[in-house]
Amino acid sequence: MSAAQYPAVSVIMPVLNEERHLRNSVRHILEQEYAGEMEVVIALGPSTDRTDEIAAQLVAEDPRVHTVPNPTGRTPAALNAAIKASRHPVVVRVDGHGMLSPNYIATAVRLLEETGAQNVGGIMHAEGENAWEDAVAAAMTSKIGVGNAAFHTGGQAGPAETVYLGVFRREALERAEGYNVEFIRAQDWELNFRIREAGGLIWFSPELKVQYRPRPSVKALAKQYKDYGRWRHVVARYHAGSINLRYLAPPTAVVAIAAGLVLGATVTPWALLVPGGYLAAITAGSLPAGKGLPLKARAQIPVALATMHMCWGFGFLTSPRSLAKRVIASRRPSLADSSSSNSSNSSISSNSSSSSETV
């Protein structure tokens, strides 16, 4: 593919309180090894830190960077606003705390062409900047922490249920009418489910890697995973048949451990073997997960694992039916008025998607 054949790319970023990482994240985008035209559209939520100031500096420094408002602060609303404000036939999602590898966009465009996929993505490569974040990163990239999720732990390239972030054909986003704004979390999984239902291919490749900065505290991690579990249950109710055993493991563990503690205190101490066995399992599992890390980080991996498992499971179990009913009753805003005509400028044509209707 010659330089003239590279499709123009729009990078969209939902941003809220990202003063710590925003400049570095945008730098990783602007320094991509990519021959095609590129723009960056940052959707600004109501931040309470210096995020807006940093974004304004980035706009002043580089004409490829633009901003749009996202007064709701919700991630899916931010993504839809950025999609509407963007112009190009390939749309790359990046978060304000994600760092793209140098050839990420070029590799993704090549994979779109080779596979005929509607969306391609790769590994959420968690990396910390202190002992706690290193512990969370180890937990998030281990099978005991997240099961067999390829975008966390790696694996062979191939069709997938979902991928981290994603590099989309614009026409796929428009056909799906964008992200469902009611999904505060799990909006990626839900969108990819709809793309797959329509016959589109979602493609995972370990060639694609994005550095991810974990939550900086136990409290922040707990909220993140409680929300993940809560909204994954909403997806399961919204799309019947979309759940699998991996997603049921954390709520099952929460119920079993709670029952073991209650029965152990009131009926028989033998019931305490259940929570005791869980603690032994995550302690043992943290040993290979923490290989090569300093002792302070390794010692915190069981805390990270327990926080992720228990909060995800609790969020799943306590997700109210009323939330799912509200989501089911909602209507997604159409993105048909965005610049679909730009897709004709790309070598990534809609004809190539016909080979993907095998998922």
Protein Blocks (a to p, Z undefined) as FASTA:
>chain_A
ZZklpccdddddddehillmmmmmmmmmmmpccfbdcdddddddddfbfklmmmmmmmmm
pmkbccdddfkopaklmmmmmmmmpmbfbdcdddfkbccdfklmmmmmmmmmmnopabdc
dddddddfbfklmmmmmmmmcfklnojafklnopaedddfbdehiacdfklmmmnnpaaf
klmghklmmmmmmmmmnopacdddfkbccdddddfbfklmmmmmmmmmmmmmmmmmmmgh
iacfklmmmmmmmmmmmmmmmmmmmmomklmmmmmmmmmmmmmmmmmmmgoiafklmmmm
mmmmmmmmmmmmmmmmmmcfklmmmmmmpccddfklmcfklmmmpmbdfklmmmmmmZZ
